[in-house]
Amino acid sequence: MADNTAIRDEDVYCDIAKNEEEQNNIRNDLYTIDCAWMEMEYYGNSNPEYYDNFANDSGESALLKESDYVIFYLGKNCVDTLNGNRNRRWIYEAELSQLKEKLLNKRKKLQSILIDSQVSAGIAIAKMKMY
């Protein structure tokens, strides 16, 4: 899974409104992840050999074990496997957990940036009033 959740310079805008919009996008993504979490199912009892073999062939054994056979089916959608040799129609619980953690960290960093921007703006306004 590509890491698209890191804070990059292009993610931090000089415009406070754009940073707030980015926070709203993160909030929506977190909501989507929480909804997916409620739909996850345990597949360790139903054909675990299929998932074991698939994970072994795709270099995803650690993800399967970390997820303890808990997955979220994507329906008609699919994602590439870690080694890129195949596609699968599910997301492992561990992947969702990692993505949620990255989004929470990104939100925290953006909140810090917003607070710093607002404090700086407040100080600038206060200084202007003094003159």
VENLINHU-V282268 format. One record per run of one state. SS is the DSSP state (alpha for helix, beta for strand, coil for the rest). FROM is the first residue (numbers start at 1). TO is the last residue. If there is no record, write none. Layout:
<<SS:FROM:TO> <SS:FROM:TO>>
This chain:
<<coil:1:8> <alpha:9:11> <coil:12:15> <alpha:16:39> <coil:40:40> <beta:41:42> <coil:43:47> <alpha:48:58> <coil:59:60> <alpha:61:67> <coil:68:69> <beta:70:73> <coil:74:78> <beta:79:80> <coil:81:86> <beta:87:88> <coil:89:89> <beta:90:92> <alpha:93:130> <coil:131:131>>
